[in-house]
Amino acid sequence: MIEIKHKATHAVLLRVDAETLAGCKLTGVQLRGADLAGVNLERANLANSDLRDADLRRAKLAGATLNEISFRGAIMEHADLSGADCTNSDLKEAHLVGANLSGVILRYAQLVDADLKGADLSNADLSMADLRADFSRANLRNADLRAANLMGANLMGASLEGADMTDARLGGAKMIGAKMAGAINAQGRLCVDGNRTPSKASRPWWRLW
């Protein structure tokens, strides 16, 4: 039996009759403020759950189903969410410094005021997400940023090589020191060594799905 407790009050929020939470189906659970630091939740299904203000530092969430979840204000520093599905999830004000988000699906997700300094978002799907957050020194190589809202975002020192930013909103974004070689800018033009040149896209991005 596994007990999940509140990080401050230590009250039991959930009891799970299992030896591990890896691969468990925990959809729709109420775990606001839960202490899940370092817990193995790989491949678990937590869709439609409430994890606001939860402590998920160094938690293992690789390959997990995390769509439609509220992670608002959660502490997720150095957590592993590689390959997880976070479609349409709320990560506003979440702390994701140094987190592994490589290959994560964050389509339509809300990351306003989230802290992703130094996070790895390589090959992530961030299309149509609200990314008005801190991505300074983050790895966004080959990320899908099509139609994302990056207005006012901090992308200083970020690695954006190979990223697709077609139709992204970048007004007011801070991009000093960002590495752009091979990226597709908001106008659909290829950046070569930081210089924008016309791309040869054969069809609009929205027809690729």
N, C-alpha and C positions, 0 to 999 in steps of 0.2 A: 504494500500500500504506500502510495506517494502522497504526501501532503504539501500543497502549495500555500504558503503563508504570505500575509501582508508584510511588506518590508519594514514598516514602522511599528505597527501594533502587534505583529506576529499572530494575528488571528488567522485561522484556517479558512482560506477562500475556496479550496477545492480539494477533494480526495479522489485519487485515481487508483483503481485496482489494477496495478501493473508494476512491473519491476523497473521499467524505463518509460520515459515520455516520448522517446524516439519512435516515430511512426504512428503515434496515437491519434485518434480522432477526437478532437476537443472543440468542435464547432460551437459557436455561440456562447462561449463561457465568459463569465464576468470575473476578470482578473485585474481590476484596476489597482495599481500600487503593489502588484505581486512581486515577490522576491524570486526571480528566475535567473539570477546571476550565475553564469557558468553552466546552466542546465542544458542537457542534450535534448533538443527538440527537432533533430533532423528528420525530414520527411513527414513531420506531424501536420495535421490539418486543424488549423485554428481559425478558419474562415468565420467572418462575422462576429468575432470576439472583441471584448473591451480590454485593452491592455494599456490604457492611459496611465502615465506616470510609473509604469512597471520598471523594475531594475532588470535589464537584460544584458548587462555588461558581460562580454565574452561568452554569451550564450551561443549555442550551436543550432542554427536554424537553416542550414543548407538544404535546399530542395523542398522546403516546407510550403504548404498552402496557406498564404497569409492575406488573401484578398478580402476586401471589405472590412478590414480591421482598423480600430482606432489605436494608434501608437502615440497619440499626442502627448508630448512631454516625457516620453519614455527615455530612459538612459540605456543606450545601446552601443556604447563605446566598445570598439574592437570585437563586436559581435560578428558572427559568420552567417550572412544571409545569401551566400552565393547560390545562384540558380533558383531562389525562392520566387513564388508568385505573389506579388503585393499589389495586384491590380486594384485600382480605385481605393486604396487604403489611405488613412489619414495619419501622416507623420509630421504634422505641424509641431514645431518647437522640439522635435526629437533630437537627442544627442547621439550622433553617429560618427564621432571622431574616430578615424582609423578603422572603421568597419569594413568588412569584406562584402561588397554588394556586386561582385562580378557576375555578369549574366543574369542579374535579377530582373524581374518584370515589374515595373512601376508605372505602367501605362495608366493615365488618368489620376495618378496619385497626387496627394496634396503634401508638399514639403515646405510650406511657407515658414520661414524663420528657423528651419532645421539647421543643425551644425554638422556638416560633413567634411570638415577639414581633414585632408589626407586620406579620405576614404577611397576605396577601390571600386569604381563603377564601370570598369572596362566591360565592353560588350553588353551593357545593360540596356533594356528597353525603357526609355523615359519619355516616349512619345506622348504628346498631349497632356503631360503632367505639369503641375504648378510648381516650378523649381526656383522660386524667389528665396533662395537660401544661400548658405556659405559653403561654396565648393572650393575654397582656396587650397591649392596644392593637391587637389583630388585627381585621381586617375579616371578620365572619361574617354579613354582611347576606344575608338570604334563604337561608341555609345549611340543609340538611336534617340535623337533629341528633336525629331520632327514635330513641328507645331507646339513645342513646349513653351511655357511662359518663364523666361529667364530675365524678365525686366528687373533691373536693380540687383541681380544676383552677383555674388562675389566669386569670380572665376580667376582671380589673380594667381598666377603660377600653376594653373591647372593644365593637365595634359589632355588636349582635345584632338590629337592626331587621329584622323580617320573617322571622326564623329560626323554624323549627319544632322545638321541644324536647319534643314529646309523648312521654311515657314515659321521658324522659332521667333519669338519676340525677345529682342535683346536690348531694348531701349534702357539706357542707364546702367547696363551691366558693366562691372569692373573686370577688365580683361588684361590688365598689365602683366606681362610675363607669361601669358597663356601660350601654350604650344599648339599651333594650328595646322601644321603641315599635313596635307592630305585630307583635311576636313572639308565638308560641304557647308558653305555659309547659308544664312537665312534666305538669300536670293537664289540658292541652288547652284552657286558657283564654287568651283574647286579652289582650295587654298594650296598653293605650292610654295613651300618655304615661307609661309606666312603671307604670301601675296595672293590676292583673289583673281582667279582667271575663270572664264566661262566653262561651265560643265557641259557635258553632252548627254544629259538625262533624256531618255527616250519617251518617258511618260511620267505623269504626275505621281508623287509618292503615294497618294491615297488609293491608287489603283493597284498597288502592289499587294494589298491584302484581299 
